[in-house]
Amino acid sequence: GQTEYFYIELTPFELGYQEFNITAMSPAISETIEASINVIDDDTQYPYFDYFSIEDNHNWLNLSFVAKDDLLGDDQGLSNITVYVDDVLVYKKVPPSPTQTIFNFSLPNDWIWLTGDWIDGKTIYNVEVNITDADDDRISDDSLTTSISGEFKVTLDE
């Protein structure tokens, strides 16, 4: 008999156990085999914070942090940074370089004056920073996100 070799490359879009059939045909005969594969994610390491600092006064919220990703596989750094104050999005940014690791932000404390918090006597605010890696080789929800939070107190004598 004659032997033919071939190569097939499949790109799975879903994780988990996948089954598929391969059929070879000639004018005289056909043969089908059932094949299976367990597809696992190539990026399972979350990005992480090495350092996080909150400094504030009644005009500015200053955030400094070092955020890292393993830079292995296809994710190659960070793709998104979001900052929330009391669950309100106050900052969203795509880093200029996916491999940037040191971040310093000075955000105006405008939301304090606009919400009337001073009238109500509120002085303590919760901050949450989210970093998302750049892994996007699946259809959806392939990126991994890590959060860190803290709080700051603002007083009029600052």
N, C-alpha and C positions, 0 to 999 in steps of 0.2 A: 503494500500500500504506500501511498504518498502521504507525507507529513507536511503540514503547513503550520507555521508559527505566526502569531499576531500579537499585537500589543493594544490594550484598550485603556484609556484614561477616563475616569469618571469623576465628576465634581459633585459631591453630595452637598445638599443645601440644608440638611437636617442632621442633628446629632442623634446617636443611638444606633440600634441594630437595623441594618438595611439588607433586603434580599432582592436579587435580580436574576434574570435568566439570560443565558448566552446561547444562541443557536447558530450552528454552522451547517451549511447546506451545499450539496452538490446536486447535479441532475439525478444521481442514483440514490443518494442517501442523505439523511439529515440527523443531526445529533443536538440535543439540548442538555445543558447542565445548569443546575441551580447553584448560584454562588451567594455568599453573604459576607458582610463586613460590619464591624462595630465601629462607627465613626465617633471619635472623641474630639473635644475641642483642643485646638493647638495652643490656646492661651488661657491658662487657668490661674495665673498669678495676678492678683489685684495690684493696682498702683498703691503706693503708700506714702505717708508723710514722714519725713525725717525730722522736721522741726516745724513748730507752729507758734506764732506770737500775735497777740492782739494788743494794740496800743490805741488809746482813744482820747479825745477831748470833745468839747461840745460842737466843734466844727468838722472834725475828721475822724474817720475810722481807719486806722492803719493796720493792715494785715501783712504779715511776712511768713512765708513758709517755704520749705524745701519739699518738693513732691517728686517722686521717682517711679519709674516703671522698669521692669526687668530688661526691656529693649531686646527681648528674644522673640523669635517667631515673627508674626506678621503685624503685631500691634504697634511697635516702634514708637513708644512714648505716649504723651497725653494728647487728647483731642478736644477736651472741653473742661472749663473751670466755671463753677457757679458759686455765688455767695448769697446766702439768705440771712436776713436779720428778722427775727421773730416771724419766721416762715414766709417772709416777703422777699421775692427775688430782687436784689439790689445790684447784682453784677453778673454778667455772663460773658465769657471770652473764650475764643480759640487761641491757644498760645501761638506766638509768631513762629516758633519752631517746635515740632513735636518732641524734640529732645531737650527742650529748656527745662531746668530743674529748680531754679531759684526764682521766687515770685515775691514782689512787694507791691501792695496796692494801697493807695490813699483814696478812700471813698468819702465824698461829702456826706455829712450827717443830715441831709435834707429831710429824710423821712421823720426825724425826731420833731422838727418844727412843724411839719405839715400835718401830723396826726394829732397834734394837741396833747402829746404825752406830758409835756412840762406842766400843763394846766392840771392834768390828772395826777401828777406827782410820780410818774413812772421814771425810773432812772436806770434800771437794769435791763439789758437787752441780750438776747441769745443770738449767737452767730453760728452758722453752719457753712462749711466750705466743702464742696464736692469736686473730686477730680475723676475724670473718665479717661480710660486708656484709648488708644487709637485703633483697637481691633474692630474691623468692620467687614470681615470676609464672609459673613453669613448674611442672610436676608434681613434679619432684625434681631435686636437685643443680644448682640455678640459682645458688645463692649462691657467692661467691668468698671464699676464705680466704687470709690471709697470716700467716706465722709469723716470729717472731724468737726467738733463743735466746742464752743467756749462761750463765755459771757463777758460783758463789759458793763461798767457803771459810769454814767455821765452825770456830773454835777455842774452847777452853774459857775462854781469858782475855778473851773479848769480853764 
